[in-house]
Amino acid sequence: MLSQRALVAALDELHEAQRPVRSLVLASRNITLPIAFDDSASREAVRRYAATTRPDAPNVRHGSNIDYLVEYNGLDDPRAFYDVVLGTAWWNAYTGFFPGLPFLYPLDPRHAITAPRYNPTRSWTAAGTVGIGGPCVAIYPVESVGSYQLFGRTVPVYDHLGRHAAFRDDPLLIRPGDRVRFHEVTEQQLLNDRREVLENRYSYDIRDDRFAVAEHLDQIAPLVEPAQRLRTAREQARQRTAVP
Amino acid sequence: MSESWPALEVLVPGLETTIQDYPGRLGHQSRGFFPAGPTDDLAFRMANALVGNDMADAALEITTGRCEFRVRADSVVAVTGADGAGISCNGRAVPMWRTVAIAEGDVLTCAAVRGPGFRLYLAVAGGIDAPVVMGSRATYPVGGIGGIEGRALIRGDVLRRFDTAPRVPRRVPHDLRPRLTSEWEIEVMRGPHADPSLLTEADWRDFTTRRWRVDLSSDRGGVRLNPHRFTWARASGGVAGGHPSNILDGQFPLGGVAAEGDVLVILGPDGPTADGFCVLATVVEAGRWKTGQVRPGRDAIRFREVSLDEALTLARRVAYATDPAHYERLPSHHAAR
């Protein structure tokens, strides 16, 4: 067994060996996924939560979390919220929670939205549901517990049975460093897409690419100031909104 | 790999009976897999030790009893875990914490567990055969892998066991058996997220002195405790979320005590690998078995802070108690087959 001292020394060494972030060029695929906003699976999770766990949760309004997300981020209406989600690529910083769940951050800083988590947490979430907690957007890969505010649903991102060719080599679709963009579809279209995945007829839109951190930072440099103004406005809205 | 054949047929599966191995599916946390494996790893290892198995061999975790098996091949087994279990073979009582021989055609029954304690472990000499998925046979229902089709046992499942040489029958001395109770003291080390910028000293004292009730919603994913609002050292989690327990998402330790809003959750082997909540304390490895034996909706827990030195001393005690060299040898007719 490794002693605590040896473990800390090994971690320090690893940390020291890291190259400067600005110099990194990473393998990073562009993945485009369909999303149906305010769909019935995310509403079902909210309904069960209100019925079994917390009937008076301030983040549940009209059977969904969306109106709460709109108010918490100082936006005008659900459409404005959806446009924030659709208008940027989301960077998978790391994978965790349950198998294959990506923790996604917006690459365009103007699209930085936030949300508090459920309190207490939710006991059921449908696979494929999309939600936000803190600054992270996540896709629930499996049926599970959860704490993020839900706003839509997408296609499968985990399949240990490899029913679709995209999962044959690896049951996880999205790797750390991948970029995810969402495009809006109707719930009917999404359910059709989800069925086609199981039948191995769906075509996942995945393109190999690289991500140079320095190039990205240069690209977003002009956006930092407008992003800061938006952040201030959203912070004010946050302070006016009840927390679960 | 040696040959395996049908050993036990499931007649009554029980509430949640799963094939597990120890220490489960390690090394995949960066992909979102917690290890699965037994929630009471102490009783699990003792059951394996009693039948002469390797510690890594697969055995059954039985939640609250209420299950029945038809024996399909003469086998040597051992049952450990909760008190008040009522194990019988063809209606005759079967002692726990010792090696037992069962014969083809026998019916092995676990009555409802009365407690104290919540789970039983049934090891079969040779170990249970199941496909090794990502390095382990442990059932992980969330990911749909391990055991039989990634799920708890159902009626009609047939458990295969590997071939094995004759075993020396043994019994765990009373002094080495875990002490089960309904008022638990669980050893923790502070952190990783309990420093004074997050949690006040009064909160920490509160955490380590309060009596926490085990909520009915507890399962292999986590032991949930009664709601409680700490003072916290800050008003809000900022961008990480409005509640002061909210932090930027990061990795969780197995056995971590996460403050999920106002509810503490002890992270179990099927739990989330990461989330955005402060982990106030971590159950030390040698104390983790207790989280598999607390009874949801009935038992209570107090947390006791220990030093790293004490945690290592406790771990040595567990290593001693899982070593069959320290068990009593029984005359060989106790497990002649």
Interface residues (C-beta under 8 A of the other chain):
Chain A: Q4 Y94 T95 G96 F97 F98 P99 G100 L101 F103 T114 A115 P116 R117 Y118 N119 P120 T121 S123 G133 G134 P135 C136 P141 V142 E143 S144 V145 S147 Y158 H160 L161 L172 R238 T241 V243 P244
Chain B: Q29 S30 R31 G32 F33 V142 G143 G144 I145 G150 S217 G221 P227 S236 G237 V239 A240 G241 G242 H243 N246 I247 L248 D249 Q251 E260 G261 D262 V263 V265 P272 T273 A274 D275 G276 F277 L308
